[in-house]
Amino acid sequence: MQVGDEMIYAFFFLVGFGLSISGGISIILYLNFIPAGLDFIDYVLFVRNKIECYFLIVGIIMMSISMQKLSRYLSR
């Protein structure tokens, strides 16, 4: 690893954190459709089609990869 790599992984961790927060808030906000008459299955099918809800998964993956890389760097 080069000298600046830990900053790149820290940046990707923060971007992943922001994406996961954005996706999680979108999923929570769409829960308001359940009292409006949607069943839970309809809710899941609705959320599956929204791209902003996938930010949660992408963010968690980005954070986990960057944490693995940072822990390898910091364990030296």
mmCIF file as gemmi writes it, N, C-alpha and C atoms, coordinates in Angstrom:
data_model
loop_
_atom_site.group_PDB
_atom_site.id
_atom_site.type_symbol
_atom_site.label_atom_id
_atom_site.label_alt_id
_atom_site.label_comp_id
_atom_site.label_asym_id
_atom_site.label_entity_id
_atom_site.label_seq_id
_atom_site.pdbx_PDB_ins_code
_atom_site.Cartn_x
_atom_site.Cartn_y
_atom_site.Cartn_z
_atom_site.occupancy
_atom_site.B_iso_or_equiv
_atom_site.pdbx_formal_charge
_atom_site.auth_seq_id
_atom_site.auth_asym_id
_atom_site.pdbx_PDB_model_num
ATOM 1 N N . MET Axp A 1 ? 0.82 -1.184 0 1 0 ? 1 A 1
ATOM 2 C CA . MET Axp A 1 ? 0 0 0 1 0 ? 1 A 1
ATOM 3 C C . MET Axp A 1 ? 0.862 1.245 0 1 0 ? 1 A 1
ATOM 4 N N . GLN Axp A 2 ? 0.37 2.24 -0.68 1 0 ? 2 A 1
ATOM 5 C CA . GLN Axp A 2 ? 1.087 3.497 -0.697 1 0 ? 2 A 1
ATOM 6 C C . GLN Axp A 2 ? 0.626 4.368 0.462 1 0 ? 2 A 1
ATOM 7 N N . VAL Axp A 3 ? 1.254 5.516 0.577 1 0 ? 3 A 1
ATOM 8 C CA . VAL Axp A 3 ? 1.008 6.369 1.727 1 0 ? 3 A 1
ATOM 9 C C . VAL Axp A 3 ? -0.418 6.913 1.748 1 0 ? 3 A 1
ATOM 10 N N . GLY Axp A 4 ? -0.999 7.304 0.629 1 0 ? 4 A 1
ATOM 11 C CA . GLY Axp A 4 ? -2.308 7.937 0.616 1 0 ? 4 A 1
ATOM 12 C C . GLY Axp A 4 ? -3.483 6.991 0.505 1 0 ? 4 A 1
ATOM 13 N N . ASP Axp A 5 ? -3.231 5.682 0.473 1 0 ? 5 A 1
ATOM 14 C CA . ASP Axp A 5 ? -4.32 4.724 0.284 1 0 ? 5 A 1
ATOM 15 C C . ASP Axp A 5 ? -5.3 4.707 1.444 1 0 ? 5 A 1
ATOM 16 N N . GLU Axp A 6 ? -4.804 4.927 2.669 1 0 ? 6 A 1
ATOM 17 C CA . GLU Axp A 6 ? -5.724 4.901 3.805 1 0 ? 6 A 1
ATOM 18 C C . GLU Axp A 6 ? -6.732 6.045 3.734 1 0 ? 6 A 1
ATOM 19 N N . MET Axp A 7 ? -6.345 7.172 3.149 1 0 ? 7 A 1
ATOM 20 C CA . MET Axp A 7 ? -7.284 8.284 2.998 1 0 ? 7 A 1
ATOM 21 C C . MET Axp A 7 ? -8.349 7.96 1.942 1 0 ? 7 A 1
ATOM 22 N N . ILE Axp A 8 ? -7.962 7.241 0.904 1 0 ? 8 A 1
ATOM 23 C CA . ILE Axp A 8 ? -8.92 6.846 -0.12 1 0 ? 8 A 1
ATOM 24 C C . ILE Axp A 8 ? -9.945 5.891 0.467 1 0 ? 8 A 1
ATOM 25 N N . TYR Axp A 9 ? -9.489 4.928 1.269 1 0 ? 9 A 1
ATOM 26 C CA . TYR Axp A 9 ? -10.42 3.984 1.889 1 0 ? 9 A 1
ATOM 27 C C . TYR Axp A 9 ? -11.292 4.669 2.935 1 0 ? 9 A 1
ATOM 28 N N . ALA Axp A 10 ? -10.751 5.645 3.643 1 0 ? 10 A 1
ATOM 29 C CA . ALA Axp A 10 ? -11.563 6.412 4.59 1 0 ? 10 A 1
ATOM 30 C C . ALA Axp A 10 ? -12.626 7.21 3.843 1 0 ? 10 A 1
ATOM 31 N N . PHE Axp A 11 ? -12.282 7.77 2.682 1 0 ? 11 A 1
ATOM 32 C CA . PHE Axp A 11 ? -13.256 8.497 1.861 1 0 ? 11 A 1
ATOM 33 C C . PHE Axp A 11 ? -14.353 7.562 1.383 1 0 ? 11 A 1
ATOM 34 N N . PHE Axp A 12 ? -13.99 6.364 0.903 1 0 ? 12 A 1
ATOM 35 C CA . PHE Axp A 12 ? -14.992 5.401 0.462 1 0 ? 12 A 1
ATOM 36 C C . PHE Axp A 12 ? -15.875 4.933 1.62 1 0 ? 12 A 1
ATOM 37 N N . PHE Axp A 13 ? -15.299 4.845 2.812 1 0 ? 13 A 1
ATOM 38 C CA . PHE Axp A 13 ? -16.106 4.503 3.982 1 0 ? 13 A 1
ATOM 39 C C . PHE Axp A 13 ? -17.152 5.584 4.239 1 0 ? 13 A 1
ATOM 40 N N . LEU Axp A 14 ? -16.745 6.841 4.176 1 0 ? 14 A 1
ATOM 41 C CA . LEU Axp A 14 ? -17.688 7.931 4.424 1 0 ? 14 A 1
ATOM 42 C C . LEU Axp A 14 ? -18.746 8.029 3.327 1 0 ? 14 A 1
ATOM 43 N N . VAL Axp A 15 ? -18.363 7.782 2.081 1 0 ? 15 A 1
ATOM 44 C CA . VAL Axp A 15 ? -19.347 7.782 0.994 1 0 ? 15 A 1
ATOM 45 C C . VAL Axp A 15 ? -20.328 6.629 1.185 1 0 ? 15 A 1
ATOM 46 N N . GLY Axp A 16 ? -19.83 5.466 1.556 1 0 ? 16 A 1
ATOM 47 C CA . GLY Axp A 16 ? -20.7 4.319 1.821 1 0 ? 16 A 1
ATOM 48 C C . GLY Axp A 16 ? -21.637 4.573 2.989 1 0 ? 16 A 1
ATOM 49 N N . PHE Axp A 17 ? -21.138 5.267 4.002 1 0 ? 17 A 1
ATOM 50 C CA . PHE Axp A 17 ? -21.979 5.614 5.147 1 0 ? 17 A 1
ATOM 51 C C . PHE Axp A 17 ? -23.107 6.546 4.713 1 0 ? 17 A 1
ATOM 52 N N . GLY Axp A 18 ? -22.773 7.528 3.905 1 0 ? 18 A 1
ATOM 53 C CA . GLY Axp A 18 ? -23.795 8.451 3.411 1 0 ? 18 A 1
ATOM 54 C C . GLY Axp A 18 ? -24.827 7.754 2.545 1 0 ? 18 A 1
ATOM 55 N N . LEU Axp A 19 ? -24.372 6.852 1.693 1 0 ? 19 A 1
ATOM 56 C CA . LEU Axp A 19 ? -25.308 6.105 0.845 1 0 ? 19 A 1
ATOM 57 C C . LEU Axp A 19 ? -26.229 5.208 1.675 1 0 ? 19 A 1
ATOM 58 N N . SER Axp A 20 ? -25.666 4.559 2.674 1 0 ? 20 A 1
ATOM 59 C CA . SER Axp A 20 ? -26.498 3.675 3.487 1 0 ? 20 A 1
ATOM 60 C C . SER Axp A 20 ? -27.513 4.471 4.306 1 0 ? 20 A 1
ATOM 61 N N . ILE Axp A 21 ? -27.14 5.646 4.771 1 0 ? 21 A 1
ATOM 62 C CA . ILE Axp A 21 ? -28.094 6.49 5.485 1 0 ? 21 A 1
ATOM 63 C C . ILE Axp A 21 ? -29.202 6.937 4.537 1 0 ? 21 A 1
ATOM 64 N N . SER Axp A 22 ? -28.828 7.348 3.335 1 0 ? 22 A 1
ATOM 65 C CA . SER Axp A 22 ? -29.813 7.797 2.354 1 0 ? 22 A 1
ATOM 66 C C . SER Axp A 22 ? -30.776 6.674 1.982 1 0 ? 22 A 1
ATOM 67 N N . GLY Axp A 23 ? -30.261 5.494 1.751 1 0 ? 23 A 1
ATOM 68 C CA . GLY Axp A 23 ? -31.117 4.358 1.406 1 0 ? 23 A 1
ATOM 69 C C . GLY Axp A 23 ? -32.005 3.928 2.556 1 0 ? 23 A 1
ATOM 70 N N . GLY Axp A 24 ? -31.467 3.939 3.763 1 0 ? 24 A 1
ATOM 71 C CA . GLY Axp A 24 ? -32.261 3.557 4.925 1 0 ? 24 A 1
ATOM 72 C C . GLY Axp A 24 ? -33.391 4.536 5.191 1 0 ? 24 A 1
ATOM 73 N N . ILE Axp A 25 ? -33.111 5.825 5.029 1 0 ? 25 A 1
ATOM 74 C CA . ILE Axp A 25 ? -34.159 6.828 5.218 1 0 ? 25 A 1
ATOM 75 C C . ILE Axp A 25 ? -35.234 6.68 4.147 1 0 ? 25 A 1
ATOM 76 N N . SER Axp A 26 ? -34.837 6.372 2.919 1 0 ? 26 A 1
ATOM 77 C CA . SER Axp A 26 ? -35.832 6.173 1.858 1 0 ? 26 A 1
ATOM 78 C C . SER Axp A 26 ? -36.733 4.991 2.162 1 0 ? 26 A 1
ATOM 79 N N . ILE Axp A 27 ? -36.159 3.91 2.647 1 0 ? 27 A 1
ATOM 80 C CA . ILE Axp A 27 ? -36.96 2.734 2.995 1 0 ? 27 A 1
ATOM 81 C C . ILE Axp A 27 ? -37.92 3.056 4.135 1 0 ? 27 A 1
ATOM 82 N N . ILE Axp A 28 ? -37.452 3.798 5.118 1 0 ? 28 A 1
ATOM 83 C CA . ILE Axp A 28 ? -38.315 4.174 6.238 1 0 ? 28 A 1
ATOM 84 C C . ILE Axp A 28 ? -39.42 5.121 5.776 1 0 ? 28 A 1
ATOM 85 N N . LEU Axp A 29 ? -39.084 6.052 4.89 1 0 ? 29 A 1
ATOM 86 C CA . LEU Axp A 29 ? -40.103 6.98 4.4 1 0 ? 29 A 1
ATOM 87 C C . LEU Axp A 29 ? -41.177 6.263 3.597 1 0 ? 29 A 1
ATOM 88 N N . TYR Axp A 30 ? -40.805 5.256 2.842 1 0 ? 30 A 1
ATOM 89 C CA . TYR Axp A 30 ? -41.791 4.515 2.063 1 0 ? 30 A 1
ATOM 90 C C . TYR Axp A 30 ? -42.682 3.641 2.936 1 0 ? 30 A 1
ATOM 91 N N . LEU Axp A 31 ? -42.325 3.478 4.219 1 0 ? 31 A 1
ATOM 92 C CA . LEU Axp A 31 ? -43.204 2.751 5.131 1 0 ? 31 A 1
ATOM 93 C C . LEU Axp A 31 ? -44.527 3.478 5.338 1 0 ? 31 A 1
ATOM 94 N N . ASN Axp A 32 ? -44.575 4.758 5.001 1 0 ? 32 A 1
ATOM 95 C CA . ASN Axp A 32 ? -45.822 5.513 5.13 1 0 ? 32 A 1
ATOM 96 C C . ASN Axp A 32 ? -46.892 5.038 4.161 1 0 ? 32 A 1
ATOM 97 N N . PHE Axp A 33 ? -46.534 4.251 3.17 1 0 ? 33 A 1
ATOM 98 C CA . PHE Axp A 33 ? -47.533 3.73 2.24 1 0 ? 33 A 1
ATOM 99 C C . PHE Axp A 33 ? -48.332 2.581 2.834 1 0 ? 33 A 1
ATOM 100 N N . ILE Axp A 34 ? -47.823 1.945 3.873 1 0 ? 34 A 1
ATOM 101 C CA . ILE Axp A 34 ? -48.538 0.819 4.483 1 0 ? 34 A 1
ATOM 102 C C . ILE Axp A 34 ? -49.865 1.282 5.105 1 0 ? 34 A 1
ATOM 103 N N . PRO Axp A 35 ? -49.913 2.373 5.879 1 0 ? 35 A 1
ATOM 104 C CA . PRO Axp A 35 ? -51.22 2.812 6.392 1 0 ? 35 A 1
ATOM 105 C C . PRO Axp A 35 ? -52.164 3.298 5.294 1 0 ? 35 A 1
ATOM 106 N N . ALA Axp A 36 ? -51.644 3.615 4.13 1 0 ? 36 A 1
ATOM 107 C CA . ALA Axp A 36 ? -52.486 4.088 3.033 1 0 ? 36 A 1
ATOM 108 C C . ALA Axp A 36 ? -53.18 2.94 2.302 1 0 ? 36 A 1
ATOM 109 N N . GLY Axp A 37 ? -52.94 1.705 2.72 1 0 ? 37 A 1
ATOM 110 C CA . GLY Axp A 37 ? -53.668 0.591 2.126 1 0 ? 37 A 1
ATOM 111 C C . GLY Axp A 37 ? -52.797 -0.465 1.468 1 0 ? 37 A 1
ATOM 112 N N . LEU Axp A 38 ? -51.471 -0.32 1.462 1 0 ? 38 A 1
ATOM 113 C CA . LEU Axp A 38 ? -50.613 -1.339 0.881 1 0 ? 38 A 1
ATOM 114 C C . LEU Axp A 38 ? -50.379 -2.467 1.881 1 0 ? 38 A 1
ATOM 115 N N . ASP Axp A 39 ? -50.346 -3.686 1.384 1 0 ? 39 A 1
ATOM 116 C CA . ASP Axp A 39 ? -49.913 -4.806 2.212 1 0 ? 39 A 1
ATOM 117 C C . ASP Axp A 39 ? -48.397 -4.793 2.278 1 0 ? 39 A 1
ATOM 118 N N . PHE Axp A 40 ? -47.838 -5.632 3.187 1 0 ? 40 A 1
ATOM 119 C CA . PHE Axp A 40 ? -46.383 -5.668 3.317 1 0 ? 40 A 1
ATOM 120 C C . PHE Axp A 40 ? -45.734 -6.215 2.053 1 0 ? 40 A 1
ATOM 121 N N . ILE Axp A 41 ? -46.351 -7.187 1.415 1 0 ? 41 A 1
ATOM 122 C CA . ILE Axp A 41 ? -45.811 -7.739 0.166 1 0 ? 41 A 1
ATOM 123 C C . ILE Axp A 41 ? -45.814 -6.681 -0.928 1 0 ? 41 A 1
ATOM 124 N N . ASP Axp A 42 ? -46.887 -5.899 -1.014 1 0 ? 42 A 1
ATOM 125 C CA . ASP Axp A 42 ? -46.934 -4.806 -1.985 1 0 ? 42 A 1
ATOM 126 C C . ASP Axp A 42 ? -45.87 -3.761 -1.685 1 0 ? 42 A 1
ATOM 127 N N . TYR Axp A 43 ? -45.623 -3.516 -0.389 1 0 ? 43 A 1
ATOM 128 C CA . TYR Axp A 43 ? -44.572 -2.577 0.009 1 0 ? 43 A 1
ATOM 129 C C . TYR Axp A 43 ? -43.194 -3.067 -0.452 1 0 ? 43 A 1
ATOM 130 N N . VAL Axp A 44 ? -42.923 -4.332 -0.236 1 0 ? 44 A 1
ATOM 131 C CA . VAL Axp A 44 ? -41.627 -4.894 -0.644 1 0 ? 44 A 1
ATOM 132 C C . VAL Axp A 44 ? -41.473 -4.824 -2.164 1 0 ? 44 A 1
ATOM 133 N N . LEU Axp A 45 ? -42.534 -5.132 -2.887 1 0 ? 45 A 1
ATOM 134 C CA . LEU Axp A 45 ? -42.475 -5.047 -4.349 1 0 ? 45 A 1
ATOM 135 C C . LEU Axp A 45 ? -42.299 -3.608 -4.824 1 0 ? 45 A 1
ATOM 136 N N . PHE Axp A 46 ? -42.886 -2.654 -4.116 1 0 ? 46 A 1
ATOM 137 C CA . PHE Axp A 46 ? -42.724 -1.245 -4.457 1 0 ? 46 A 1
ATOM 138 C C . PHE Axp A 46 ? -41.298 -0.773 -4.199 1 0 ? 46 A 1
ATOM 139 N N . VAL Axp A 47 ? -40.749 -1.142 -3.034 1 0 ? 47 A 1
ATOM 140 C CA . VAL Axp A 47 ? -39.401 -0.717 -2.663 1 0 ? 47 A 1
ATOM 141 C C . VAL Axp A 47 ? -38.365 -1.358 -3.584 1 0 ? 47 A 1
ATOM 142 N N . ARG Axp A 48 ? -38.658 -2.552 -4.053 1 0 ? 48 A 1
ATOM 143 C CA . ARG Axp A 48 ? -37.717 -3.251 -4.939 1 0 ? 48 A 1
ATOM 144 C C . ARG Axp A 48 ? -37.487 -2.487 -6.235 1 0 ? 48 A 1
ATOM 145 N N . ASN Axp A 49 ? -38.482 -1.724 -6.674 1 0 ? 49 A 1
ATOM 146 C CA . ASN Axp A 49 ? -38.375 -0.983 -7.931 1 0 ? 49 A 1
ATOM 147 C C . ASN Axp A 49 ? -37.77 0.403 -7.775 1 0 ? 49 A 1
ATOM 148 N N . LYS Axp A 50 ? -37.511 0.848 -6.564 1 0 ? 50 A 1
ATOM 149 C CA . LYS Axp A 50 ? -36.952 2.182 -6.324 1 0 ? 50 A 1
ATOM 150 C C . LYS Axp A 50 ? -35.429 2.094 -6.221 1 0 ? 50 A 1
ATOM 151 N N . ILE Axp A 51 ? -34.745 2.883 -7.054 1 0 ? 51 A 1
ATOM 152 C CA . ILE Axp A 51 ? -33.282 2.823 -7.093 1 0 ? 51 A 1
ATOM 153 C C . ILE Axp A 51 ? -32.662 3.388 -5.827 1 0 ? 51 A 1
ATOM 154 N N . GLU Axp A 52 ? -33.303 4.37 -5.193 1 0 ? 52 A 1
ATOM 155 C CA . GLU Axp A 52 ? -32.705 4.975 -4.004 1 0 ? 52 A 1
ATOM 156 C C . GLU Axp A 52 ? -32.71 4.026 -2.814 1 0 ? 52 A 1
ATOM 157 N N . CYS Axp A 53 ? -33.515 2.991 -2.852 1 0 ? 53 A 1
ATOM 158 C CA . CYS Axp A 53 ? -33.51 2.011 -1.773 1 0 ? 53 A 1
ATOM 159 C C . CYS Axp A 53 ? -32.327 1.05 -1.883 1 0 ? 53 A 1
ATOM 160 N N . TYR Axp A 54 ? -31.772 0.926 -3.066 1 0 ? 54 A 1
ATOM 161 C CA . TYR Axp A 54 ? -30.581 0.093 -3.242 1 0 ? 54 A 1
ATOM 162 C C . TYR Axp A 54 ? -29.325 0.764 -2.695 1 0 ? 54 A 1
ATOM 163 N N . PHE Axp A 55 ? -29.403 2.063 -2.392 1 0 ? 55 A 1
ATOM 164 C CA . PHE Axp A 55 ? -28.26 2.755 -1.815 1 0 ? 55 A 1
ATOM 165 C C . PHE Axp A 55 ? -27.866 2.155 -0.47 1 0 ? 55 A 1
ATOM 166 N N . LEU Axp A 56 ? -28.829 1.615 0.261 1 0 ? 56 A 1
ATOM 167 C CA . LEU Axp A 56 ? -28.528 0.982 1.542 1 0 ? 56 A 1
ATOM 168 C C . LEU Axp A 56 ? -27.591 -0.199 1.35 1 0 ? 56 A 1
ATOM 169 N N . ILE Axp A 57 ? -27.885 -1.044 0.394 1 0 ? 57 A 1
ATOM 170 C CA . ILE Axp A 57 ? -27.064 -2.228 0.145 1 0 ? 57 A 1
ATOM 171 C C . ILE Axp A 57 ? -25.688 -1.835 -0.387 1 0 ? 57 A 1
ATOM 172 N N . VAL Axp A 58 ? -25.67 -0.893 -1.336 1 0 ? 58 A 1
ATOM 173 C CA . VAL Axp A 58 ? -24.401 -0.447 -1.911 1 0 ? 58 A 1
ATOM 174 C C . VAL Axp A 58 ? -23.532 0.199 -0.848 1 0 ? 58 A 1
ATOM 175 N N . GLY Axp A 59 ? -24.135 1.004 0.017 1 0 ? 59 A 1
ATOM 176 C CA . GLY Axp A 59 ? -23.388 1.668 1.08 1 0 ? 59 A 1
ATOM 177 C C . GLY Axp A 59 ? -22.8 0.686 2.074 1 0 ? 59 A 1
ATOM 178 N N . ILE Axp A 60 ? -23.569 -0.332 2.441 1 0 ? 60 A 1
ATOM 179 C CA . ILE Axp A 60 ? -23.059 -1.33 3.384 1 0 ? 60 A 1
ATOM 180 C C . ILE Axp A 60 ? -21.905 -2.115 2.765 1 0 ? 60 A 1
ATOM 181 N N . ILE Axp A 61 ? -22.003 -2.431 1.488 1 0 ? 61 A 1
ATOM 182 C CA . ILE Axp A 61 ? -20.914 -3.141 0.81 1 0 ? 61 A 1
ATOM 183 C C . ILE Axp A 61 ? -19.671 -2.271 0.746 1 0 ? 61 A 1
ATOM 184 N N . MET Axp A 62 ? -19.841 -0.981 0.4 1 0 ? 62 A 1
ATOM 185 C CA . MET Axp A 62 ? -18.689 -0.079 0.342 1 0 ? 62 A 1
ATOM 186 C C . MET Axp A 62 ? -18.027 0.079 1.704 1 0 ? 62 A 1
ATOM 187 N N . MET Axp A 63 ? -18.834 0.19 2.754 1 0 ? 63 A 1
ATOM 188 C CA . MET Axp A 63 ? -18.265 0.336 4.095 1 0 ? 63 A 1
ATOM 189 C C . MET Axp A 63 ? -17.526 -0.921 4.524 1 0 ? 63 A 1
ATOM 190 N N . SER Axp A 64 ? -18.074 -2.092 4.226 1 0 ? 64 A 1
ATOM 191 C CA . SER Axp A 64 ? -17.421 -3.327 4.657 1 0 ? 64 A 1
ATOM 192 C C . SER Axp A 64 ? -16.101 -3.55 3.921 1 0 ? 64 A 1
ATOM 193 N N . ILE Axp A 65 ? -16.073 -3.242 2.628 1 0 ? 65 A 1
ATOM 194 C CA . ILE Axp A 65 ? -14.818 -3.397 1.881 1 0 ? 65 A 1
ATOM 195 C C . ILE Axp A 65 ? -13.765 -2.42 2.383 1 0 ? 65 A 1
ATOM 196 N N . SER Axp A 66 ? -14.148 -1.171 2.597 1 0 ? 66 A 1
ATOM 197 C CA . SER Axp A 66 ? -13.172 -0.186 3.055 1 0 ? 66 A 1
ATOM 198 C C . SER Axp A 66 ? -12.726 -0.471 4.485 1 0 ? 66 A 1
ATOM 199 N N . MET Axp A 67 ? -13.598 -1.027 5.328 1 0 ? 67 A 1
ATOM 200 C CA . MET Axp A 67 ? -13.168 -1.375 6.684 1 0 ? 67 A 1
ATOM 201 C C . MET Axp A 67 ? -12.17 -2.518 6.659 1 0 ? 67 A 1
ATOM 202 N N . GLN Axp A 68 ? -12.364 -3.485 5.756 1 0 ? 68 A 1
ATOM 203 C CA . GLN Axp A 68 ? -11.396 -4.571 5.654 1 0 ? 68 A 1
ATOM 204 C C . GLN Axp A 68 ? -10.039 -4.049 5.207 1 0 ? 68 A 1
ATOM 205 N N . LYS Axp A 69 ? -10.042 -3.164 4.214 1 0 ? 69 A 1
ATOM 206 C CA . LYS Axp A 69 ? -8.783 -2.616 3.715 1 0 ? 69 A 1
ATOM 207 C C . LYS Axp A 69 ? -8.105 -1.749 4.776 1 0 ? 69 A 1
ATOM 208 N N . LEU Axp A 70 ? -8.891 -0.931 5.49 1 0 ? 70 A 1
ATOM 209 C CA . LEU Axp A 70 ? -8.315 -0.085 6.529 1 0 ? 70 A 1
ATOM 210 C C . LEU Axp A 70 ? -7.784 -0.912 7.7 1 0 ? 70 A 1
ATOM 211 N N . SER Axp A 71 ? -8.459 -1.981 8.067 1 0 ? 71 A 1
ATOM 212 C CA . SER Axp A 71 ? -7.972 -2.787 9.183 1 0 ? 71 A 1
ATOM 213 C C . SER Axp A 71 ? -6.666 -3.488 8.819 1 0 ? 71 A 1
ATOM 214 N N . ARG Axp A 72 ? -6.52 -3.891 7.577 1 0 ? 72 A 1
ATOM 215 C CA . ARG Axp A 72 ? -5.232 -4.465 7.143 1 0 ? 72 A 1
ATOM 216 C C . ARG Axp A 72 ? -4.114 -3.448 7.214 1 0 ? 72 A 1
ATOM 217 N N . TYR Axp A 73 ? -4.437 -2.203 6.827 1 0 ? 73 A 1
ATOM 218 C CA . TYR Axp A 73 ? -3.427 -1.16 6.844 1 0 ? 73 A 1
ATOM 219 C C . TYR Axp A 73 ? -3.054 -0.775 8.278 1 0 ? 73 A 1
ATOM 220 N N . LEU Axp A 74 ? -4.051 -0.679 9.146 1 0 ? 74 A 1
ATOM 221 C CA . LEU Axp A 74 ? -3.794 -0.231 10.511 1 0 ? 74 A 1
ATOM 222 C C . LEU Axp A 74 ? -3.207 -1.33 11.386 1 0 ? 74 A 1
ATOM 223 N N . SER Axp A 75 ? -3.314 -2.592 10.988 1 0 ? 75 A 1
ATOM 224 C CA . SER Axp A 75 ? -2.781 -3.674 11.797 1 0 ? 75 A 1
ATOM 225 C C . SER Axp A 75 ? -1.271 -3.832 11.631 1 0 ? 75 A 1
ATOM 226 N N . ARG Axp A 76 ? -0.703 -3.155 10.676 1 0 ? 76 A 1
ATOM 227 C CA . ARG Axp A 76 ? 0.76 -3.255 10.498 1 0 ? 76 A 1
ATOM 228 C C . ARG Axp A 76 ? 1.507 -2.509 11.55 1 0 ? 76 A 1
